[in-house]
Amino acid sequence: MTWRGNSGLKDGENLNTDLVGGYYDAGDNVKFHFPMAFTATMLAWSSVDFGCYMSQNDFRHNLGALEWATNYLLKTVSQLPNRIFVQVCQRSGRLPREQRMLWRGDSALKDGENLNTDLVGGYYDAGDNVKFHFPMAFTATMLAWSSIDFSCYMSENDFSHNLVNIKWATDYLLKTVSQLPHRIFVQVGEAQADHDCWERPEDMDTPRTAFAIDAPGPASDLAGEITAALAAASIAFKQSRPIYSQLLLSKAIQTFRYADMHRGSYADNQNVHNAACPFYCSNNGYKDELLWGAAWLRRATGSDYYLEYLVNNRETFGVDYNYLDFGWDSKFGGADVLIAKEVFEKNVSALTPFKDIAEKMMCAVFPETAGPHMSYTPGGLLYKPVGSQLQSTAAMSFVILTYADYLSKSSQQLSCGNLKFQPDSLRRIVKRQVDYILGDNPMHVSYMVGYGDQYPRQVHHRGSSIPSVKVQSTAFGCIIGWNIFHSDNPNPNILVGAVVGGPNVDDTFVGKRTNATDTEPTTYINAPLVGVFAYFKSNPNVT
């Protein structure tokens, strides 16, 4: 039909994605995906059952029409349900040409200047413009763990994007430990001053003070988590970037040496306490990060030094009594699961006590078992009282799903006293969490921005809520920013794929940007979900 021309060439632009193509449904110019999918189904059925009655030319034309539809329909589900873009929109520094969220611009290009060092880059942790290195390192660790243990469930494209996100973090984390053994960098930005201002990162005029700890100041928690991030990333990059992998591993070993030699919490240093607290103090102490870092070094190196470290410190660090939690501030639960892998795969008997504790953790998700139990909301969400609820749900879902995978690959089941559970029983627990996050909950709200019909439109996020620098280059000051903050208008820049803080213990949710606990996305909520969503995208039939 030569009278037709090109059209709809910018479709999907408002969600920063490609939705060009497909079919208009009728005499209008709207693309309704529901009837379009039915049209494709019927074209396919015609080819399958009536192809033998078609001429070769008609059959070829029908396949062409079918391919036009399915190529488009693949776009509609290509990011379902593991579209985790929050790392991309949280980038600090000079953005790469392939930046996918086009409404963001360069920011914080002088970070580290007050300490005469380069601390440009990395990620902002949440809806503010501060770079806290402790949760940033945990974010990197979880992205790397996803690439290591869930790569087989990722598409080539998703895997590649995840490696890019890891490297954006690890390139920066290498800067934070570049002056070891004498100095480790803690954060950039003054949290209180930043929180007093509602500005997009491109306009920041709040202090960009960099904070550091000099030896022999303690920093076991911070250095332990950076160790974990670099060691895990060294595994993730071992095949694709072997030289970079070796650099990461050597820096991880050096960083762990500082962590173990200068024991104590980084917030115990008076010069950084007021900067880090109460936002990211390590309330659970530093011993879990020492164990966590050693566990990742054991996995990355296979060295018996770290095996002995784990065995010798298990009881004194309190591993046996702090296993029902996992997140940016509590690592024992994750460490137990990570270490258990070596028992499953290589039957390393010295590490069996860690597997036993990991098993107790898994048993705790089932209400019918004896012993301590994890809590659920009335709607079925794994619940632990924390600042943003889904940070605990996401991290716990990751380790539960990981443990289920270890059980399956070793042809084992979970033993909880007299009760036995197949790995799929654990997967169903996690699938329920995923379904809840994506909208199957009492509020009928998807907590992933851009997914489904009902999702938070007023996300607690400075860059998302203020018009893009690409649209309005004039800076927004604090006062104008707060006017935007308090408005009822939806955010103009959609954080597609970002999972927000989520509901309360009674499953209620207040979807206003003024309610940070509910509507603020963080990197450490989203990072564990990369692996989780990849698994269920690859295995949609778990019920």
N, C-alpha and C positions, 0 to 999 in steps of 0.2 A: 504494500500500500504506500505508494510513493508520495502521497499527499500528506503523510504524517511526518513530523519532525521530532527532534530531541525535546525532552521535557523532564521536569522533576530532578534536575541535575544536582541539586543541593539537599535533597531529602535526607533527613537524619542529622543535619548540621546542628540543630538545637540540642541534641544529645551527644554531639561530638563523635558521631559514627556514620558509617556508610549505609544508607538505605535507598540507594539509587537503583532503579530497576523495577521488576515486577509488573503487575497489571492493575489498571484501573478497573473497578468492578462492573461499571455499567456506563451510562451516558454522562456521568460526572467525572471529576478528576481526583477522586479520593481512592487511596489504596487501603481497603479493608482486608486485613490479613486472614480473618476467619473464612469468608467466602472464597478468597484467593486460594487458600489451602485446599478447600473442597474442590475447586476447579482443577487444581493439580492432581488431586486424588483421582478424579474421574478421567482426566486425560491419561493418567498412568494405567488405570483399570482398562481403558479402551485399548491401550497398546498391549497389555498383558493378555487379555482374553479375546480381543478382536483383531490383533495384529495380523493374523493369518488371512483375514478377509480384506486387508488393505493392500493397495498397490504399493510398490516399493517407494514411490514418490510421496504418497500420502502418509505412509508409516514414518518416513524420514521427517516430514513436516510436523507430524504430531510429536515426535521426539524433540524437535527443536522448540516447539511451544512448551512442552513439558520442562525442558531444561531451563528455559527462560524463567519459569515459575520457581523451580526448585533452587536455582542459583540465588534467587531473591529470598526464598524462605529460609535457606541456610543462614543468611545474614540476620534474619529475625531471631534465630536461636543460637547464633554462634557464640554469644557471651552468656549463655544460660547454663547453670546459674553461678558461674565462677568469674563474673566480671568484677574483678577487684581493682578499681582504678585509684583508690585513695592514696596509694604510694605515689602515683604520678602527680596528683594534684598537690601533694605535700612537699614536693621538691623545693629545696632552697638553692640559691646560687644562680649560675648562668645555665639556662635550660638548653637541652640539646635540640637540634633541628627536628628530630623525630618525636618531639613532645606531643603526646596525643590529646591532652586537654588544652586546647588552643587558647582558652581565655586566660591562662596563666602567663606571667612574664617573669623576667629575671628579677631577683631580689637578694638583699643582704650580701652584696658583692665585696664588702669590706670586713666581713666577720673575721675576728682574730687579730685585728689591727692593734687593739690595745695591749696585746701580749706579743706583738711583733711576729706573728705567725699567720699562716694561711689556714683558716677554718671556714672557707667558703664551700658550700655544698651541703649534702646531707638532707635530712627530712625534718620538717616541723612536726611535732608529735600529734597535734590534734587541730582544734579550731583556732588556735592562737598562732603566734609567730616566733615561738621560742624553740630552740633545739636542745632538748634534754638528752644527753648521750646514753643514759641508763636505759630508758624505754626504747630509744632508737636501736640500740644494740640488740635488745630482745626481739624487736621487729625483724632485724636482719637474720637473727638465728632462726626464727620461725619460717621466714621465706626460704632460707637455705634448707631447713629440714623438709619443707614441702618439696623442694627440687630433688632432694636425695631419696626420700621414701615414697613420693607420690608422682615422680616423673613419668612412670609407666601409665598413669591415668590422664596425663596432660596431652593436649594436642601439641604438635611441634611449635605452633605459634604461641600458645600459652606458656610453654616451657621457656621459649626464647625471651618472652616479655618478662617472665619471673626472674631470669638470670640478669636481665638489664636492671630490674629493680633492686636485686641483691647487690649488684656491683655499685649502683649509685650510693648505697649505704656503706659498703665496705671500703670504697675509695675514700669516703669521708672518715670512717672509723680508723683507717690507717693514719690519717692526719692526727687523730686524737691521741695516738700512742707513739707518734713519730719522735718524741723527745724522751722516751724511756731509755734508761731506768731512772731518769732524774725527774720527769714531770709527766703527768697525765691530765688531759683536758676534760672538763666535766660538763660544760654546757655553754651555750651562747645565747645571750639575751637576759634581761632582767624581768622575771616573771610578773612581778607586781606592776611595774611600769607598763609592760606589754598588756596586761589584763585590764589596765585602766583606760586603754585606748582600743577603739574598734576600727582598725585600719587594714586594708588589704596589704599583703606582704610587699608588693611593689612600691608602696608609699611609705613604708616604715620610717618614722622619725623618733622612735623610742630608742633608749640606749641599747647598743649591741655589745654589751660587755661580755667578754669571754672569761670564764673562770677555770682555774687549774689547781691541781694539788702537786706540791713538790715533795719528793722523798725527804724524810721517811713517813710522810703523811699517809694514813691508812686509806685504802680504796679497794678492798677485797671484793665488794659487791659490784662496783662499776667495772673494775678490771676483770673480774671473773666473767661477767656477762659479755664484755668485749672479746675476751678469750673465746667464749662459746661461739660468738658470731663469726669471728675470723676462722676458727677451726672448722666450723660447719660449712662455711663458704668455701674453704679450701677443698673440701670433698666435692661440693657442688660444681666447682670449676676445674676439677682435676683432669677431665677429658678435654674440655674445650679450650682452656687457658692454663696449661700446665705450669708455665713460668709464674703467672699471677697466683696460681694455687700455692706454689712453694713460698712465695712472698707472704701470703696470708698466714700460712702455717708457721713460718719462722717468727712472725710478729705475734701470733697467738701464744707460742711457747714463751716468748719474752714477756708478754703481758701477764701470763699466768704466774711467772716468776715474781713479778712485782706484787700481784694479788696475794700470793701465799707468804711472801716475805714481810709485807707491811699489812698485817691483818687488822681488820676493823672496817667500819662502814665509811664510805666517802663523805656522808653527811656529818660525821664526827669532826671533820675539819671546820673550824670556826669560820674560815674565810669563804666557804661554800655553803654552809648550813642554811643561812637565810635565803640563799639563791635557790637551792634545791627543794627546801621544805616550805610548806607542807605538801608540795606537789608530787615530788618523786623521791621522798625519803625511802630508804629500804627498811620498812617496818618489821620485816621478818628476819632482819639481821643479814649477815654476810656469808654464813657458812654454806647456805644452799647454793650460792653462786660459785663458791670454791669447788664444791662437788660437781656442779653443772659444767663448769669450765674444764675440770679434769676428765669428766665423762666424754666430752666432745674431743678432747685431745687424745684420749684412749682410742676413740673411734677413728680419728684422723690419722694417728700414727701407729696404732697397734703396740705401742711401747708398754712394757711391763712396769715401768716407773709409775705410770698413771693407774694401772691396774692395782698396784700396791697402795697407791694413794687412796683410791676409792675404798678398798678393803679396810685399810688401817683407820680411816676417818669416819666410816659409816656410823658407828655407835656414838662417838664423841660429837659428831655434828648433829645428831638427833634425827637421822633419816627415818627411823622406825616410827616416829610419833608425829610427823608432819607431812603426811602423804595424801591428804584429801584436798589438795589445792594445787593449782598451777596457773602461772601468769607472770607478768613482768616483774613482780616483786616476790614471787614464791616459786622456787624451781625444783623442790624435792620430788613432787609428783612426776614432772617431766623427766627428771634425771633417772628415776626408777624405771620408767618405761624405756628410755633410751638405752640404759645399761642392760635391761632384760633381753634386748635383741641378741646380745652376744651369748646369752645362756641358751636361747632358742636355737641359734644357728651353729654355735661351736661348743655348746655344753660346757662352758667355763664355770666349773663348780664353785670357784671362789666368789663369783658374783651372784650365786643363787639367792642369797638373802635380799638382794635388790629386786629380783624377779618376784619373790614371795610378797614383798611390800607392794609392788605394782599390781599383783593379783588381788590383794586386799582392796586396793583402790578401785579396781574394776568391779569387784563384788559389791562395792558400796553403792553402785548405781542402780542395783536391783533391790527394791524395797522388801522382797521376800527373803533376803539373805539375813544371816545373823551378823551382829557387829554394827559398827557405825555406818550411817547411810548419808548419801548426798541428798540435798533438798531440792524439791521441785515446786514451781508455782502451781496454782490450781489448773492452769492451762497446759502444764507439762514441760515448762522450761527449767533446765538445770539452773539452780539459783544459789548464789552465794552473795551475801551483803558486801558490795563494793561500790565504788563511785559510779561506774557505768556498768550495768548488769551484764551486757553481752561480752565484756572483756573476759569474764570468767567462763561463760558459756562457750565462747569460741575456742579458748585455749584447752578447756577440758574436752570438748568435742574432738579436737585434734588428737590428743593423746589416747583417748578411748578408741578412736578409729584406727590409729596406728597400732595399738596393742591387738586389736582384732585382726589386722593384717599379719602381724607376727604370729598369732595363733594359727591362722589359715595356712600360711606358708610352711609352718612346721607340723601341720596336720594334728593340731592339738585343740583342746577345748578348755574353757575356763572352769576351774574347780573352786566352788565356794561351799566348803563343808560337804554336806550330803547332796548339794545341788550342783548340777553340771549345766553349763551354758555353751552353746555353739557360738563361734565368732559372729555369725549373723545376728545373734541376740544383742551384741554390743553395737553392731552397725545400725540396728533398728532404733536403738536409743539415740544415736547421733542423727539418723535420718529424721527423727522427730524434732530434734533441735533445728535442723536445716529447714524443715517445713514450717516450723514456728517462726523462724527468722524471716522467711519469705512470704508470710501472710496467713498461715494456718494457725491463727491464735485468736483469743477472745476479742481483740480489738479489730481483727480483720485488716491489719496494717502490715505491709511489707517493710521490714526495717532495713532493707537494702534500697538505697535511693535509685530511682529509675526502673525498679523491677515491679511489675504489676500495676494495677490501677490506683491503688491507695498506698502511698509512701510519703515520708516526711518532705514537705516542701519548704519548711522554714528550718533548715539545718543550722545548728550553732557552729558557724564557720565563717571567719572573716572574709576570706577570698571569695567564697561562694555567694555570700549575701550582698556584696558590694559590686556594682557594675564593673565589668572587666576593664583593665587598663587598655585593652585593644579596642574597646568601644568608647571609653571616655578616659583620655590620657591625663586630664587634670586631676591632681591628687585630691583624695577625700581626707579631710582632717578628722580628728577625734570627735568633734561635736557633730558633724554631719554623719559620721559613722554611727554614733549612738542613736541618731534619729532613724537610721536604717535598721539598726538592731531592734528597736522597739516597734517598728512598723509591722503591720499584718501582711505585708506583701511577700509573695514567695521569693525564694532566692533566684536571682537572674541566671546564675551559673550553676548548672545542675551537676552535682557530684556523682555522676553515674557510677554505680557499683559500690559506693561507700556504704558500709554498714554502720549505723549510728549506735548510740549508747543503749537504747532499748527500753523495755518496760520496767515497772516496779514489781515488788514481790507479789502483788495482787493482780498482776497482768495489765494494769492500767498504764496508759501512755499519754503524755502531754506533748503534742507535737509542735511546740513553739520554740523558736531559737532562744528565747529567754530562759528556757529550761535545759541547761547544758547537760545535766545528767542523762536526759532522755535523748536529746537530738544531736549531741556532739559525736562526730566520728573520730576515731583514733587509729594510728597505724597499727597498734598492737591489738586492737579488736580484729582488724581486717587481715593481718598477716597470717594467723593460724587458719583462717577460712580459705586461703588459697588452696591448700592441700585438700581440705574437707570438700569444698565445692568441686574440685577437679575429680575427686573420687566418685561423687554422685552424678556428675555429668557423664562420666564414663560408665557408671553402673546405675542407671535410672530405675531399675526394677526392684531395688531393695525396698521391701514393705514390711 
